[in-house]
Amino acid sequence: MPAYAELGDVALETISVTATRTPTALERQPSATQVIDRSQIERLDAQRLTDVLKIAQGVTLQKRGTRDTVSIRGFTNEQTLILIDGRRLASEPSQKFELDRITLANVERIEIVRGPASALYGADALGGVINVITRRPESNEVDWQVRCGRHEMDGGDGCDGGFHVSLMPLDTLGLSFSGTLIDQPAIDLDSGVTQIDAERLQDMAFQADWRITPSLTLGVMLKYLATDSYFDALSGSGKFNRTDEEDERTDTALTLGYDDGDRAGELQLYYSRLDKDREMRLRDSRKLQEFDEIRVEKSALDGHFTFSPLEGHRLTVGGEYRREDFRGTTIDTGKSAYWVMRDGKTATGSEADIDYYAAFVQDQWQVSPRLDLVLGGRFDASDTFDDQPTGKLGAVYRLFDAGPTQLRLKAQFAQGYRAPTVRDLYLNVTKSKFTRFGNPDLDPEHSNSFDLALEGRRGAIDGRIGFFHSEVRDLIAEETIGRRADRKPIRRYANIDEARLQGLEASLDWRGIPDLGLGLDYMYLDARDETTDARLEDRPRHRILARFDYDYRPWGLQLTLNGNYNLDELSSLSGEEESYGTWDLHFSKTLNGELDLKLGVENLLDERDDDLLLTGRYLYVGLNGYF
């Protein structure tokens, strides 16, 4: 059923756990944090994480091949940490697949922290953190969604659907079951080259929460994901190659939570495994050209405990042990080498493993009724890299706080780092167009970032304006170290770049009446290579988001219109500045108390661009049910 805006003039506090690891109102967090809740997910009729990130502040979707990748404030996809309930996933070195693999049927909200978060989460959080929080079983309810749509560009059509069941067989025991099935058609250009992958995705998840005592809870999570996709591309000889990929991922987690009102803590033991099989064949003859087999595993034990040792202080201490194992035909470590044969071709594989250890501490200190400080530090170690200390210091000062009128000044300094991946260290692949090697001598990337923002509320208006500045050193990038006999480049990863990413963010939201809401977000980004003072590619200089929400309660109608504009983006493909924007329209009508009709048009104005993966207008119709 439609999730209408709250009535009345009192705004409810939005709580986030990601920026501080403890439930804290956004108003008291120095980090730039956005929460996209279940009602917004349903208004967008969103099926995957990608669908939601289109409306996220400070976030852009960059185009890589036939997939989207995420960028926060100009940081790359690999510099963004994606979590599920605070847990890392076994994923490929490039996270361009994860945005589509994270489905939303069992998601309660998505928390996005803009800016480094390594002081709490360690490696990979230079640009920020996207933490997907799942729905907890707290009542007996069932909801389901089914949707079918059609791309006008080539007439491709497909359907998707999902369900979520929550049961309470006992007052102290909650169970939930959820699943998603997506059948996405291939979108092909007139040339026959695939613009968007054809993909069949299915996942299933089970969660159980057992309240052992009023203060102690035991949680169990099991999840299985399978995808089967393909795309067509032209080879250097002018023939079509078809690339098929099959992926399976299993996730398990055991969580022990404690909360007595004054003290709280959590201990998580989890395991995630991804198996990938990739083949490239000539499309017509089906002759095998190349293949890869990859297995990634992540096992972790992490925990934290929060208490108040002194009046006005909220102290959080925690630690983590994590092991990452990689076995595949795309790396060469010299460890446990093996050979795989398929259709007369041989691929050589090897193994790699890295152990990580960490401890962190954070103090949320209410210095006075107007001033909050957050001080934190983390120490990371591993059996591969040097020890990495990181820290942060943030402040929130309430300049004015009188009922419906509030004004706050926020400031934060934070450090971040990203450890090289197994791919960065040990990659060894030879393709038709290039050869690429890893570099075992790589150093981690490091960043120092500063945020300053003024935000507040006056009546029906919420606003924020902020400045951010990040200096990044030891950036990992490719360098060309030679040429093969066929003159194709030989590339290697190296620490060769330093970068400066800075800009402005502004947002304004108005809800003068309960049924009507307007919003406008703007980001200016100056992203440069400090060595050459050249602009970094594939990052828009200006990003504008516009939102219009309208609810007509007597008829059970909802209307949502979102605009997304990226301006002056320096394209890595054309070398020129490009500007583009799309509008999405979503409509919902309650047919009765248990069924909603959904209609939508994505890319309303039918924008098309081969390089940017803009495939024109997409129309869909669907039904959502609630019991």
WOTACOR-V936451 format. One record per helix or strand. SS is the DSSP state (alpha for helix, beta for strand). FROM is the first residue (numbers start at 1). TO is the last residue. If there is no record, write none. Layout:
# WOTACOR-V936451
ss:SS from:FROM to:TO
ss:SS from:FROM to:TO
This chain:
# WOTACOR-V936451
ss:beta from:15 to:16
ss:beta from:24 to:25
ss:alpha from:26 to:28
ss:beta from:32 to:37
ss:alpha from:38 to:43
ss:beta from:48 to:48
ss:alpha from:49 to:53
ss:beta from:59 to:64
ss:beta from:67 to:72
ss:alpha from:77 to:79
ss:beta from:80 to:84
ss:beta from:87 to:87
ss:alpha from:95 to:101
ss:beta from:103 to:103
ss:beta from:107 to:114
ss:alpha from:118 to:121
ss:beta from:128 to:134
ss:beta from:141 to:151
ss:beta from:157 to:170
ss:beta from:173 to:184
ss:beta from:187 to:188
ss:beta from:194 to:196
ss:beta from:198 to:211
ss:beta from:216 to:234
ss:beta from:240 to:259
ss:beta from:264 to:282
ss:beta from:288 to:307
ss:beta from:313 to:328
ss:beta from:331 to:331
ss:beta from:338 to:342
ss:beta from:345 to:366
ss:beta from:371 to:382
ss:beta from:388 to:402
ss:beta from:405 to:418
ss:alpha from:422 to:426
ss:beta from:427 to:430
ss:beta from:434 to:437
ss:beta from:445 to:458
ss:beta from:461 to:483
ss:beta from:489 to:513
ss:beta from:516 to:529
ss:beta from:534 to:535
ss:beta from:540 to:552
ss:alpha from:553 to:555
ss:beta from:557 to:570
ss:beta from:577 to:592
ss:beta from:595 to:602
ss:beta from:608 to:609
ss:beta from:614 to:615
ss:beta from:618 to:626
